[in-house]
Amino acid sequence: MAKLYSRKKLKTMSPKKETINFLLNYSKALKISTYKKLEFESILN
């Protein structure tokens, strides 16, 4: 049988608003270009 190491219930974790905004802005600035089976990543800032 599996052994339970924690008896406390885990809190549901939610990210901060700043973290979500950072990730969204990063994904908007990231551009991936493909040339002859090669991928190039560039950040448009």
C-alpha positions in Angstrom: 0.0 0.0 0.0 1.1 3.6 -0.6 2.4 5.5 2.4 0.9 8.9 2.9 3.6 11.3 4.1 1.4 14.3 4.5 -1.8 14.5 6.5 -2.5 18.1 5.9 -4.6 19.1 2.9 -2.6 21.1 0.4 -3.6 24.6 -0.4 -4.7 25.4 -3.9 -2.0 27.5 -5.4 -2.8 30.4 -7.7 -0.2 32.6 -9.4 0.2 36.3 -8.8 -1.2 38.7 -11.4 2.3 40.0 -12.1 3.5 36.5 -13.0 0.7 35.9 -15.5 1.3 39.3 -17.1 5.0 38.6 -17.4 4.4 35.3 -19.1 1.8 36.7 -21.5 4.1 39.6 -22.4 7.0 37.2 -23.0 5.0 35.0 -25.2 3.8 38.0 -27.3 7.4 39.2 -27.8 8.8 35.7 -28.7 9.1 35.0 -32.4 10.1 31.6 -33.8 11.3 31.6 -37.4 11.9 28.4 -39.4 14.5 28.2 -42.3 15.4 24.9 -43.9 14.4 22.8 -40.9 16.3 25.1 -38.5 14.4 27.1 -35.9 15.5 30.5 -34.7 14.0 32.1 -31.6 14.2 35.9 -31.1 12.7 38.3 -28.6 11.2 41.3 -30.2 12.0 44.0 -27.6 
